[in-house]
Amino acid sequence: MKVILMSRADSAATWAEELRRQAPDLDLRVWPDETEGVDPAEAAYVIAAKPPPGEIAKLPNLKAVLSLWAGVDHITGDPDYPRHAPIVRMVEEGLTRGMREFVLAQCLNAHLKTYEFVQQQRQQLWRPEIRGRHGTEPLVSDARVGILGLGVLGSDCARALTAVGFRVAGWARREKRIEGVDCRCGPDGLQAMLAQTDILVNLLPRTPETEDILNADLFAALPDGAYLINVGRGEHLVEEDLLHALDTGRLAGAALDVFREEPLPGKHPFWTHPKVTVTPHVASITRVRTGVERLVAAIAAFERGETPPGVVDPSAGY
């Protein structure tokens, strides 16, 4: 039984080293240098990060494909992907905690309007009179956060924001229940949540149904002066619609961590827009040590005939 690490990420060598440290008995082969001459029929598992299109399809006897990341569109986007092999999303505490901390920080920045103070600093302006929506100094209990996507990451962020004191609502394709969170589903539920959202956090997976969901119609459903935080996928956002919403004052600002083209091109207007905060896809990164623990545990579960956490629903795409 061979395990193929098929990764085009810069960290492939680090993952291979940790896999061999934690699971020395695993017959690990790193693509492409260590897979030459290997019988494709002997590959039982692929650990993948942006695998080249068509490569996984060459392995006929796969038991599963394990993603190094929480998202799986880098795998399912391959039209030749072998549909018989289940995909397992990366579900590990380090990644979840990292996203929780990033989203919490961005929501507090949006709520406290620190992005406006940054612009004032650049202009050498001293204006401490920034007020909340109702003319008073802002408190988190006055701020309404809406979360698109209530999977592992979205649910964890919702609980963390509630614990801090935000009023939190969330929307998912299927009905969810989270203590202290106003959970909605379906088209009507989405519109109801958007109407009462001051800070919108996108944590949806990328599927054909969710592409371009952050568009002019969605922005129009938000209250005037709402703030967008996109930590889902760049393909969720219609960039021209966001720029128009910012320039017309429909939205107060946006914090963007993911983009259609990465790295973000040097002349892209997001770099210099006064209402946009850009971060280089760092909202949460899988921690190698804990990530390898999950990969090894998932393979062991499959070998026992069990289903590990994070198996993707093929009908939903996540």
C-alpha positions in Angstrom: 0.0 0.0 0.0 1.6 3.2 -1.2 0.7 6.8 -0.2 1.4 9.5 -2.7 2.1 13.1 -1.6 1.0 15.1 -4.6 1.5 18.7 -3.7 2.4 21.8 -5.7 2.6 23.9 -2.5 5.9 25.3 -1.3 5.6 23.3 1.9 5.6 19.8 0.3 9.0 18.9 1.6 8.1 19.9 5.1 4.9 17.8 5.0 6.9 14.8 3.7 9.4 15.1 6.5 6.7 15.3 9.2 4.8 12.4 7.6 7.9 10.2 7.7 8.6 11.3 11.3 5.1 10.5 12.6 4.4 7.5 10.5 7.8 5.8 9.6 6.1 2.6 8.5 4.0 4.5 5.8 5.2 3.7 2.3 5.2 7.4 1.3 6.2 8.5 -2.2 6.5 12.2 -3.0 5.3 13.2 -6.5 6.9 13.5 -9.0 10.5 12.7 -8.0 9.7 9.5 -6.0 6.9 8.2 -8.1 8.7 7.3 -11.3 8.6 3.6 -11.8 5.8 3.1 -9.2 2.9 0.9 -10.4 -0.1 3.3 -10.3 -2.3 0.4 -9.2 -0.3 0.2 -5.9 -1.3 3.7 -4.8 -4.0 3.5 -2.1 -4.1 7.1 -0.9 -3.2 10.5 -2.3 -2.4 13.5 0.0 -3.1 16.4 -2.2 -2.5 20.2 -2.5 -3.3 21.6 -6.0 -2.6 18.3 -7.8 -2.1 18.8 -11.6 -5.3 18.0 -13.6 -5.4 14.4 -14.7 -2.7 13.1 -12.3 -5.0 11.6 -9.7 -7.1 9.9 -12.5 -4.0 7.8 -13.3 -4.3 5.9 -10.0 -7.1 3.3 -10.4 -7.2 1.8 -6.9 -7.4 4.8 -4.7 -9.2 4.3 -1.4 -9.3 8.1 -0.7 -7.8 11.5 -1.5 -6.8 13.6 1.6 -6.7 17.3 1.2 -4.0 19.3 2.9 -6.4 22.2 3.1 -9.9 22.8 4.5 -11.1 23.5 0.9 -11.3 20.8 -1.7 -12.0 22.8 -4.9 -8.3 22.4 -5.8 -9.2 18.7 -6.1 -12.8 18.6 -7.3 -12.0 21.3 -9.9 -10.2 18.6 -12.0 -12.8 17.3 -14.5 -11.0 14.0 -14.6 -11.1 13.4 -10.9 -12.0 9.7 -10.1 -15.4 10.0 -8.6 -15.1 6.6 -6.9 -12.5 7.9 -4.4 -13.8 9.8 -1.4 -12.3 13.1 -0.6 -11.4 14.1 3.0 -11.2 17.8 4.0 -8.5 18.8 6.4 -10.1 19.2 9.8 -7.6 20.0 12.5 -7.6 22.1 15.6 -4.7 24.4 14.5 -6.5 25.4 11.3 -9.8 25.9 13.2 -8.2 28.0 15.9 -6.3 30.1 13.3 -9.4 31.0 11.4 -11.2 31.7 14.7 -8.5 34.2 15.7 -8.3 35.8 12.3 -12.1 36.3 11.9 -12.4 37.6 15.5 -9.7 40.2 14.9 -11.2 41.3 11.6 -14.7 41.6 13.1 -13.3 43.7 16.0 -11.4 45.9 13.5 -14.6 46.4 11.5 -16.6 47.1 14.6 -14.1 49.5 16.1 -13.5 51.1 12.6 -9.7 50.9 13.0 -9.4 50.9 9.2 -10.7 54.6 9.4 -8.0 55.4 12.0 -5.3 53.9 9.7 -6.5 56.3 6.9 -6.5 59.2 9.3 -2.9 58.4 10.4 -1.8 58.4 6.8 -3.4 61.9 6.4 -2.1 63.1 9.8 -5.7 63.7 11.0 -6.7 63.6 14.6 -10.5 62.7 14.7 -11.4 60.7 17.8 -15.1 61.3 17.3 -15.8 58.2 15.2 -19.2 57.1 16.5 -21.3 53.9 16.3 -24.3 53.4 14.1 -26.6 54.9 16.7 -24.5 57.9 17.7 -22.8 56.3 20.7 -19.4 54.8 21.4 -19.6 51.3 19.9 -19.9 48.2 22.0 -19.9 44.7 20.5 -23.4 44.1 21.8 -24.5 46.7 19.3 -22.9 45.0 16.3 -24.6 42.3 14.2 -22.4 39.7 12.5 -23.7 37.5 9.8 -21.7 34.4 8.8 -22.1 32.7 5.4 -21.3 29.1 5.9 -21.7 27.1 9.1 -19.3 24.2 8.6 -16.5 23.4 11.0 -14.8 26.8 10.6 -18.0 28.9 10.4 -19.6 27.3 13.4 -16.5 27.7 15.5 -16.2 31.4 14.5 -19.9 31.9 15.3 -19.4 30.5 18.8 -16.3 32.6 19.4 -18.0 35.8 18.2 -21.0 35.1 20.4 -18.7 34.6 23.4 -17.2 38.0 22.9 -20.6 39.6 22.8 -21.5 40.1 19.2 -25.0 39.4 18.0 -24.4 36.6 15.6 -26.5 35.1 12.8 -25.5 32.5 10.3 -26.6 30.9 7.0 -26.0 27.5 5.6 -27.5 25.4 2.8 -28.9 22.9 5.4 -30.6 23.7 8.7 -28.1 24.1 11.6 -28.5 24.7 15.3 -25.8 26.5 17.3 -26.5 27.8 20.8 -26.7 31.6 20.8 -26.6 31.9 17.0 -29.6 32.8 14.9 -29.2 30.1 12.2 -31.0 30.5 8.8 -31.1 28.4 5.7 -32.6 28.7 2.2 -33.2 31.8 0.0 -35.6 33.4 2.4 -33.3 32.7 5.3 -30.4 34.3 3.5 -32.3 37.5 2.8 -33.5 37.7 6.4 -29.9 37.3 7.7 -28.4 39.9 5.3 -31.0 42.5 6.3 -29.8 42.4 9.9 -26.0 42.2 9.3 -23.5 45.0 10.0 -20.5 42.8 9.4 -20.7 40.0 6.9 -18.2 37.1 7.1 -17.9 34.7 4.1 -16.8 31.2 5.0 -18.6 29.3 2.3 -17.0 26.5 0.4 -16.4 27.1 -3.3 -19.1 25.2 -5.4 -20.8 26.1 -8.6 -23.8 27.4 -6.5 -21.6 29.7 -4.4 -19.4 31.2 -7.1 -20.1 35.0 -7.5 -22.4 35.0 -4.5 -20.8 38.2 -3.2 -22.4 40.4 -5.8 -24.4 43.6 -6.2 -27.7 41.9 -5.3 -26.3 40.6 -2.1 -24.7 43.9 -1.2 -28.0 45.6 -1.8 -29.6 43.4 0.7 -27.3 44.5 3.5 -27.9 47.6 5.6 -26.1 50.8 4.4 -22.6 50.9 5.7 -22.1 47.2 6.2 -18.6 45.7 6.2 -17.4 42.6 4.3 -14.9 40.0 5.4 -14.1 37.4 2.8 -12.1 34.4 4.0 -13.8 31.9 1.8 -12.6 31.9 -1.8 -11.7 34.7 -4.3 -14.2 33.2 -6.8 -17.1 34.0 -4.4 -16.6 37.7 -5.0 -17.6 39.8 -8.0 -14.8 42.3 -7.7 -16.3 45.0 -9.8 -19.5 44.9 -7.7 -17.5 45.3 -4.5 -15.6 48.3 -5.8 -18.8 49.9 -6.9 -20.4 49.3 -3.5 -17.4 50.8 -1.7 -17.2 53.8 -4.0 -20.9 54.6 -3.7 -20.9 54.2 0.1 -23.1 51.1 0.0 -20.5 49.3 2.0 -18.2 50.9 4.5 -15.2 48.7 3.8 -13.9 45.2 3.1 -11.2 42.9 4.5 -10.1 40.5 1.8 -7.8 37.5 2.3 -8.6 35.5 -0.8 -8.6 36.5 -4.5 -9.4 35.2 -7.9 -5.8 35.6 -8.9 -3.1 35.0 -6.3 -0.7 36.6 -5.7 -2.9 39.7 -6.2 -1.6 41.5 -9.3 0.5 44.6 -8.6 -1.9 47.0 -10.4 -5.1 45.6 -8.9 -7.2 48.4 -7.4 -7.6 46.5 -4.1 -4.0 47.3 -3.2 -4.6 51.1 -3.0 -8.3 51.4 -2.3 -8.8 53.3 1.0 -11.6 51.1 2.1 -10.0 47.7 1.4 -7.7 45.8 3.7 -5.6 43.1 1.9 -4.0 40.1 3.5 -2.1 37.5 1.5 -4.3 34.4 2.0 -3.2 33.9 5.6 -6.5 33.8 7.5 -5.7 30.2 8.6 -3.0 27.8 7.6 -2.9 24.1 8.3 -0.3 23.4 11.0 2.0 20.7 9.7 2.3 18.7 13.0 -1.4 18.6 13.8 -2.3 18.3 10.2 -0.2 15.2 9.8 -1.8 13.7 12.9 -5.1 14.1 11.2 -3.9 12.6 7.9 -2.4 9.5 9.7 -5.6 9.1 11.7 -7.7 9.3 8.6 -5.7 6.6 6.7 -5.9 4.4 9.8 -9.7 4.9 10.0 -10.1 3.9 6.3 -7.9 0.8 6.9 -10.2 -0.2 9.8 -13.2 0.2 7.5 -14.4 3.4 9.3 -15.2 6.8 8.0 -12.9 9.6 9.4 -14.1 13.2 10.0 -14.3 15.6 7.0 -15.4 13.2 4.2 -16.9 15.4 1.5 -20.5 15.0 0.4 -20.2 14.6 -3.4 -23.6 16.0 -4.0 -22.8 19.2 -2.2 -19.1 19.5 -3.1 -17.9 20.0 0.5 
